[in-house]
Amino acid sequence: MKNILYATDYTEHSVSALRYAYDLSSRIKARLIVLHVFDVMTFTGTTVISSLRQTSKRLYEEQYSILKEYCIRHLGNNLSDMNIQIEVARNISITEEILLKVKELSVDMVVIGIKDKYSKRGFLEGDIAKKLITKISCPLMVIPNNSIATEIKNIVYATDFEEEDIFAIKRLLEIAAFFEATIHVVHISSKENDEDENQMAWFKEMLFQKVSYPNLEFDVLVSDNIHDKLNEYLKSLDADIIAMLERGRRGFIKKLFHKDVVKQIESHTTIPLLSFNIN
Protein backbone atom coordinates (compact mmCIF):
# COMPACT_ATOMS: atom_id res chain seq x y z
CA MET A 1 0.00 0.00 0.00
CA LYS A 2 1.67 3.18 -1.26
CA ASN A 3 -0.95 5.96 -1.40
CA ILE A 4 -3.72 6.82 1.06
CA LEU A 5 -6.13 9.64 0.21
CA TYR A 6 -7.89 11.52 3.01
CA ALA A 7 -10.76 13.82 1.95
CA THR A 8 -11.59 16.67 4.31
CA ASP A 9 -13.63 19.85 4.68
CA TYR A 10 -10.83 21.15 6.96
CA THR A 11 -13.09 22.04 9.88
CA GLU A 12 -11.78 21.76 13.42
CA HIS A 13 -14.23 18.93 13.99
CA SER A 14 -12.49 16.75 11.39
CA VAL A 15 -9.05 17.05 12.99
CA SER A 16 -9.26 13.64 14.67
CA ALA A 17 -9.88 11.94 11.30
CA LEU A 18 -6.93 13.83 9.77
CA ARG A 19 -4.64 12.69 12.57
CA TYR A 20 -5.91 9.14 12.31
CA ALA A 21 -5.24 9.10 8.55
CA TYR A 22 -1.73 10.46 9.04
CA ASP A 23 -0.91 8.06 11.85
CA LEU A 24 -2.07 5.10 9.75
CA SER A 25 -0.18 6.22 6.64
CA SER A 26 3.05 6.86 8.57
CA ARG A 27 2.90 3.47 10.29
CA ILE A 28 2.49 1.58 7.03
CA LYS A 29 4.98 3.89 5.26
CA ALA A 30 2.48 5.20 2.70
CA ARG A 31 2.11 8.69 1.24
CA LEU A 32 -0.86 10.62 2.64
CA ILE A 33 -2.72 12.71 0.06
CA VAL A 34 -4.94 15.28 1.77
CA LEU A 35 -7.75 16.41 -0.54
CA HIS A 36 -10.27 19.23 -0.28
CA VAL A 37 -13.04 19.57 -2.88
CA PHE A 38 -14.57 23.02 -3.25
CA ASP A 39 -17.23 24.68 -5.38
CA VAL A 40 -17.64 28.40 -6.20
CA MET A 41 -21.23 28.40 -5.00
CA THR A 42 -20.14 27.55 -1.44
CA PHE A 43 -18.11 30.76 -1.02
CA THR A 44 -19.03 34.41 -0.42
CA GLY A 45 -17.18 37.67 0.12
CA THR A 46 -13.69 37.30 -1.31
CA THR A 47 -14.87 34.78 -3.88
CA VAL A 48 -17.54 36.88 -5.63
CA ILE A 49 -17.16 36.23 -9.35
CA SER A 50 -15.75 39.14 -11.35
CA SER A 51 -13.86 37.12 -13.89
CA LEU A 52 -14.31 33.35 -14.06
CA ARG A 53 -10.69 32.67 -14.94
CA GLN A 54 -9.20 35.01 -12.34
CA THR A 55 -11.64 33.86 -9.71
CA SER A 56 -10.90 30.19 -10.41
CA LYS A 57 -7.15 30.76 -10.04
CA ARG A 58 -7.65 32.75 -6.86
CA LEU A 59 -9.90 30.07 -5.43
CA TYR A 60 -7.34 27.34 -6.06
CA GLU A 61 -4.60 29.39 -4.41
CA GLU A 62 -6.84 30.35 -1.52
CA GLN A 63 -8.07 26.82 -0.85
CA TYR A 64 -4.59 25.32 -1.24
CA SER A 65 -3.21 27.81 1.28
CA ILE A 66 -6.02 27.15 3.77
CA LEU A 67 -5.64 23.38 3.48
CA LYS A 68 -1.85 23.53 3.81
CA GLU A 69 -2.11 25.72 6.91
CA TYR A 70 -4.71 23.34 8.34
CA CYS A 71 -2.35 20.38 7.92
CA ILE A 72 0.64 22.29 9.33
CA ARG A 73 -1.37 23.41 12.34
CA HIS A 74 -2.49 19.90 13.22
CA LEU A 75 0.30 17.67 11.92
CA GLY A 76 3.53 19.69 11.81
CA ASN A 77 5.62 22.04 9.67
CA ASN A 78 7.55 19.68 7.41
CA LEU A 79 4.79 18.19 5.28
CA SER A 80 7.13 17.02 2.49
CA ASP A 81 9.38 15.27 5.00
CA MET A 82 6.25 13.71 6.51
CA ASN A 83 5.30 12.29 3.09
CA ILE A 84 2.14 14.42 2.87
CA GLN A 85 0.79 15.78 -0.43
CA ILE A 86 -1.79 18.59 -0.54
CA GLU A 87 -4.47 18.49 -3.24
CA VAL A 88 -7.41 20.82 -3.88
CA ALA A 89 -9.99 20.42 -6.62
CA ARG A 90 -13.07 22.25 -7.82
CA ASN A 91 -16.06 20.04 -8.45
CA ILE A 92 -19.76 20.28 -7.69
CA SER A 93 -19.67 16.57 -6.79
CA ILE A 94 -17.38 15.53 -3.95
CA THR A 95 -17.97 11.87 -4.72
CA GLU A 96 -17.01 12.15 -8.38
CA GLU A 97 -13.86 14.14 -7.59
CA ILE A 98 -12.70 11.55 -5.06
CA LEU A 99 -13.24 8.81 -7.64
CA LEU A 100 -11.26 10.81 -10.22
CA LYS A 101 -8.39 11.30 -7.78
CA VAL A 102 -8.33 7.57 -6.96
CA LYS A 103 -7.52 6.84 -10.60
CA GLU A 104 -5.31 9.87 -11.24
CA LEU A 105 -3.09 9.40 -8.18
CA SER A 106 -3.10 5.58 -7.99
CA VAL A 107 -4.75 5.62 -4.58
CA ASP A 108 -4.72 2.35 -2.62
CA MET A 109 -7.18 3.40 0.11
CA VAL A 110 -9.52 6.34 0.74
CA VAL A 111 -10.18 7.67 4.24
CA ILE A 112 -13.13 9.92 5.06
CA GLY A 113 -14.79 11.16 8.23
CA ILE A 114 -18.47 10.87 9.06
CA LYS A 115 -20.27 14.17 8.59
CA ASP A 116 -21.33 16.13 11.64
CA LYS A 117 -23.45 19.25 12.05
CA TYR A 118 -20.43 21.50 11.57
CA SER A 119 -19.63 20.36 8.03
CA LYS A 120 -19.70 23.08 5.37
CA ARG A 121 -21.24 21.31 2.38
CA GLY A 122 -22.98 18.40 4.06
CA PHE A 123 -19.55 16.93 3.45
CA LEU A 124 -19.15 13.19 3.90
CA GLU A 125 -22.66 12.59 5.11
CA GLY A 126 -24.19 9.15 4.88
CA ASP A 127 -25.35 9.41 1.27
CA ILE A 128 -21.85 10.37 0.04
CA ALA A 129 -20.35 7.44 1.93
CA LYS A 130 -22.95 5.14 0.34
CA LYS A 131 -22.11 6.44 -3.14
CA LEU A 132 -18.40 5.89 -2.60
CA ILE A 133 -18.93 2.42 -1.18
CA THR A 134 -20.84 1.26 -4.25
CA LYS A 135 -18.52 2.88 -6.82
CA ILE A 136 -15.00 3.00 -5.41
CA SER A 137 -12.43 0.46 -6.59
CA CYS A 138 -10.13 0.62 -3.56
CA PRO A 139 -10.83 0.06 0.15
CA LEU A 140 -12.76 2.86 1.89
CA MET A 141 -12.22 3.65 5.57
CA VAL A 142 -14.85 5.73 7.38
CA ILE A 143 -13.68 7.38 10.59
CA PRO A 144 -16.31 8.19 13.25
CA ASN A 145 -16.09 11.48 15.13
CA ASN A 146 -13.39 11.74 17.81
CA SER A 147 -11.58 8.55 16.76
CA ILE A 148 -8.12 8.24 18.27
CA ALA A 149 -5.35 6.45 16.41
CA THR A 150 -3.97 3.57 18.47
CA GLU A 151 -1.88 0.50 17.87
CA ILE A 152 -4.07 -1.77 15.76
CA LYS A 153 -4.37 -5.11 17.56
CA ASN A 154 -7.79 -6.50 16.68
CA ILE A 155 -9.61 -6.25 13.36
CA VAL A 156 -13.08 -7.74 12.95
CA TYR A 157 -14.11 -8.91 9.48
CA ALA A 158 -17.84 -9.62 9.08
CA THR A 159 -18.52 -12.32 6.48
CA ASP A 160 -21.49 -13.87 4.72
CA PHE A 161 -19.27 -16.71 3.38
CA GLU A 162 -18.87 -15.25 -0.10
CA GLU A 163 -15.84 -16.12 -2.18
CA GLU A 164 -15.24 -12.38 -2.65
CA ASP A 165 -14.67 -12.16 1.12
CA ILE A 166 -11.42 -14.05 0.57
CA PHE A 167 -10.23 -11.36 -1.84
CA ALA A 168 -11.18 -8.67 0.68
CA ILE A 169 -9.35 -10.40 3.54
CA LYS A 170 -6.24 -10.72 1.36
CA ARG A 171 -6.31 -6.94 0.94
CA LEU A 172 -7.00 -6.47 4.64
CA LEU A 173 -3.82 -8.38 5.39
CA GLU A 174 -1.86 -5.53 3.79
CA ILE A 175 -2.81 -3.45 6.84
CA ALA A 176 -2.96 -6.15 9.51
CA ALA A 177 0.52 -7.48 8.76
CA PHE A 178 2.15 -4.13 9.58
CA PHE A 179 0.77 -4.35 13.11
CA GLU A 180 0.76 -8.15 13.49
CA ALA A 181 -2.91 -7.64 14.31
CA THR A 182 -5.38 -10.47 14.81
CA ILE A 183 -8.19 -10.66 12.25
CA HIS A 184 -11.39 -12.04 13.77
CA VAL A 185 -13.61 -13.43 11.00
CA VAL A 186 -17.20 -13.44 12.25
CA HIS A 187 -20.58 -14.43 10.86
CA ILE A 188 -23.81 -13.41 12.61
CA SER A 189 -26.81 -15.66 12.02
CA SER A 190 -30.43 -14.95 12.92
CA LYS A 191 -30.88 -18.49 14.22
CA GLU A 192 -28.67 -21.30 15.45
CA ASN A 193 -28.06 -24.07 12.93
CA ASP A 194 -25.38 -26.50 11.80
CA GLU A 195 -25.31 -25.06 8.29
CA ASP A 196 -23.58 -21.86 9.39
CA GLU A 197 -20.93 -23.81 11.31
CA ASN A 198 -20.32 -25.95 8.22
CA GLN A 199 -20.16 -22.85 6.04
CA MET A 200 -17.58 -21.33 8.35
CA ALA A 201 -15.49 -24.51 8.22
CA TRP A 202 -15.65 -24.40 4.40
CA PHE A 203 -14.78 -20.71 4.32
CA LYS A 204 -11.85 -21.22 6.69
CA GLU A 205 -10.46 -24.01 4.50
CA MET A 206 -10.84 -21.91 1.35
CA LEU A 207 -9.20 -18.92 2.98
CA PHE A 208 -6.14 -20.85 4.15
CA GLN A 209 -5.66 -22.09 0.60
CA LYS A 210 -5.20 -18.46 -0.47
CA VAL A 211 -3.46 -16.80 2.49
CA SER A 212 -0.81 -17.63 5.01
CA TYR A 213 -1.28 -15.52 8.13
CA PRO A 214 -0.97 -16.86 11.69
CA ASN A 215 -3.29 -14.39 13.43
CA LEU A 216 -6.70 -15.46 12.16
CA GLU A 217 -9.64 -16.45 14.36
CA PHE A 218 -13.19 -17.50 13.39
CA ASP A 219 -16.54 -17.15 15.19
CA VAL A 220 -20.21 -17.81 14.41
CA LEU A 221 -22.67 -15.77 16.49
CA VAL A 222 -26.45 -15.97 16.79
CA SER A 223 -28.80 -13.00 17.21
CA ASP A 224 -31.97 -11.59 15.68
CA ASN A 225 -30.41 -8.09 15.97
CA ILE A 226 -27.26 -8.08 13.84
CA HIS A 227 -26.28 -4.49 14.59
CA ASP A 228 -26.47 -4.86 18.39
CA LYS A 229 -24.72 -8.23 18.35
CA LEU A 230 -21.93 -6.86 16.18
CA ASN A 231 -21.41 -3.93 18.55
CA GLU A 232 -21.35 -6.31 21.50
CA TYR A 233 -18.73 -8.45 19.75
CA LEU A 234 -16.60 -5.41 18.89
CA LYS A 235 -16.62 -4.25 22.49
CA SER A 236 -15.73 -7.70 23.83
CA LEU A 237 -12.60 -7.74 21.66
CA ASP A 238 -11.78 -4.06 22.14
CA ALA A 239 -11.69 -4.02 18.33
CA ASP A 240 -9.78 -1.31 16.48
CA ILE A 241 -11.36 -1.70 13.01
CA ILE A 242 -14.51 -3.33 11.64
CA ALA A 243 -14.17 -4.50 8.03
CA MET A 244 -16.65 -6.01 5.58
CA LEU A 245 -17.52 -6.50 1.94
CA GLU A 246 -20.06 -4.35 0.13
CA ARG A 247 -21.93 -6.02 -2.72
CA GLY A 248 -24.76 -4.03 -4.25
CA ARG A 249 -28.14 -3.97 -2.58
CA ARG A 250 -27.39 -7.00 -0.45
CA GLY A 251 -24.52 -5.30 1.33
CA PHE A 252 -24.81 -4.94 5.10
CA ILE A 253 -22.77 -1.72 5.02
CA LYS A 254 -25.64 0.13 3.35
CA LYS A 255 -27.77 -0.62 6.38
CA LEU A 256 -25.08 0.89 8.59
CA PHE A 257 -25.43 4.16 6.69
CA HIS A 258 -29.16 4.48 7.23
CA LYS A 259 -29.56 7.92 8.80
CA ASP A 260 -30.71 6.56 12.16
CA VAL A 261 -27.79 4.13 12.40
CA VAL A 262 -25.27 6.81 11.45
CA LYS A 263 -26.41 8.75 14.50
CA GLN A 264 -25.76 5.65 16.62
CA ILE A 265 -22.30 5.21 15.11
CA GLU A 266 -21.42 8.88 15.66
CA SER A 267 -22.64 8.79 19.25
CA HIS A 268 -21.55 5.37 20.48
CA THR A 269 -18.44 4.16 18.69
CA THR A 270 -14.96 5.28 17.77
CA ILE A 271 -14.20 2.23 15.65
CA PRO A 272 -13.36 2.94 12.00
CA LEU A 273 -15.29 1.04 9.34
CA LEU A 274 -13.29 -0.40 6.42
CA SER A 275 -15.27 -1.50 3.36
CA PHE A 276 -14.26 -3.44 0.28
CA ASN A 277 -16.26 -3.18 -2.93
CA ILE A 278 -16.09 -5.93 -5.56
CA ASN A 279 -17.03 -4.25 -8.86
N, C-alpha and C positions, 0 to 999 in steps of 0.2 A: 504494500500500500504506500503510494508515493505522494498523492495529492488529496487533501481534505478541504472541502469548501464549506465555509460557515456563512450563512446569509443572515444579515442583521438589519434592524431599523435604527441602530445605534442609540437607543434610549438607555437611560441608567438602569432600567428594569430588565434589560437583556444582558447585563454585564456578567452574570453568573454563567450564562450559556457561552459567552465569548471565552471566558476563562476555562470552562470545561473543554471547549473545542481546542484551545491552545494546549492545555495540559495533555490531552489525548494525542494530539499531533506530535508534540515534542517527545512523548514517551515512545511512540512507535516510529520516530524519526521521519515523519512526513512533513511536507510543506503545507502550511495553513494558508488558504486563500480566503480573505475576508471580503465578502461582497455586500454592497448596498445597492438596491434597485430603486431609482427615483422616477418621478413623473412630474412634468411642469405643472400640471393641474393641482399638485399637492402643496405648492409653494405660493407665498404672497410676499409683498414688500419688495425686497431686493431682487426678486425673480419675475417682476412684471415684464411681460414681453414687449420689447421695443423693436428688436430685430431678432428673428428666429435664430439665425446663425450665431450672432453675438451672444444671445441669451443662452443657447445650447452650450457654447464653449464655457461661458461663465458658470453655468450650472455644474458642468463636469468638474471644473477646477474647485468650485465651492464645496461640492459634495465629497470630492477626493480629500480635500483639506480637512473637512469635518471628520470624515471616517478615519483618516490617519491620526488625527489628534485624539480621537476616541480610543484607538488601539494603543497609542503611546501612553495615554493617561491610565489605562487599566492593565496593560501588559508590560510596558517598559519602552525605553528610548530606542534601542537598537533593533528595529523590526527586521532589517535585512539579515543581521546576525542571528536573529531568532527564527529565521526561515519563514517569515510572514510576508505575504503578497497582498497588496491592497487593490481592490477592483471596484469600480462604480459603473453602473450602466443605467441608461434611460429606457424604460419600457413600461407601458401601461399594465402589463401582466407580469407580476413577480414570478409566477410559476413558469411561464414560458422562458423568461430570462435565465432562471436557474437551470432549466433544461438545456438551453443554448450553451451556457458556461460549462456544464458537465461535459459536453462534447468538445468544445473549443479548448478547454484547459486539461483534458484527460483526467477528469476528477474520479477518484476511486470511492469516495464516500461524501455525502452531503449531510451537514449538521444544521438543524434549525431549532429555534426555541418555540414553545407554545405561546401564542398570542395572549396578552393580558389587556386590561382596560386602558393601559397607557400607550399602546401601540399607535403609530401615526396613521397608517393606511389600512388598519385592520390586518396588519402584517402577520403572516404565519398563523392565522386562525385555523380552525379545524378544517374548513373547506379547502384551503390551500394545501394543507398537509395531505388531505385525501387525494387531491389532484396529483401531487407529487408521487404519492405512494403507488398510484395506478399507472403512472407514465414513466417514472424514472428508471434508468437502467442500472444504476449503482445502488448500494445500500444507503438507506436514509435513517439518520438518527435524530429523534425528536427529544429535546431536552426540556423537562418540566421546569417551572419557575423555581428559583433558589436552589438548583442542583449544585452540589459541591463535588468537584473532582476528587476521587480517592483512588487508592490502589484497587484495581479491578481483580477481585478474587472469585466471585461467583456470577456466572451468566446463565440465565434461564432461557431455554429455547422451547417454545410451545409448538408442538407438532400435531398434525392430523394424519400422520403416516403417509405422506405423499412422497413420491420419489424426488420431487423438486426440493423437498426439505434437506435432502442429502447434499445437494448443490449449495444450498444456503448455509448449512453447517460448515461445509468446506471453506466458504468465504468468511464465516464467523471465526474460524480458526486463525485467520490472518491477524485478528485482534487478540484473541485469547492467548495465543502462543507467546506474545510479547510479555504477558503478565503471568504466564503459567497458571492461568485461571481455570477453574473447574466449570465445564459446561453441563448444566443439568437439563437433560431432554425430558420434557414432561408432556403428557397427554391428559386432558380432563374430559371425562365421560359423564354423561347425564345419568347413567345407571351402571351398576356393577355387572360385568359379564366377562366370560373367559375370552371372548373374541378380541377385546382390546388388549388383554395380556399377550395373546398370541400375535397380534399385530405389532406390539412393541418388540417382541422377541424377533420377529421378521425384520423389522426396521433396524434394530440393533445389529443384526447379522449383516444386512445390506450396507449399513454405514461403515462397519469395520472392514468391509471389502474395499471401501473407497478412501478411508482416512486411517492414519495411525497417530493417535493422540491419547496419552495415558489418562488424562483428567476428564473422563466422560462418565456421567451417571444418568440413570434412566428411572422414571417414575410414572405410574398410572394413577390418577386421582379420580374420585367420583364425587360429583356435586350437580345439583340442578341449577346452580347459579355459578356459571363459569367465571364471571368477572370477580366475584367475591372470593371464590376458591383460589383463583390465580393470585390475588392480592395476599391472601393468607399464606400461600406457598412462598411468595416472594419475601414476605416478612420473616418467615421461619428460617430462610436461608441467608437473610441479610443480603439479598441479591443486589448487584451493582448495575446490571443491565437486563432488560427483558427483550428477547429477540423472537421474531416469527416471520413466516412467509405470508405475503399478500398475493392472492390469486383471484382477481376479478370480484364479482359480487359475492363469492363465497367467503372471501377473506374475513377473518375475525378482527383484523386491525380496523376495518371500516367501522365496526361496531364501537371500537374504542374511541373513535372520533365523532360519535354522536354528541351533540352539543351538551347534553346532560352529563355524559361520561367524562367529557373534557373537563368540566367543572370539578368532577371528583378527582381526576388526575392532578389538576392544578392545585387542589386543596390538600390532598392526602398522600401524595407520593413525590419522591425526588429521584425516582428511578428512570433513567433514560430508556426510550423505546427504540429498538433498532429493527427496521423492516427490510425485507428482501422481496423484490418484485421479479417474477419470472415472466418476461414478455413473450 
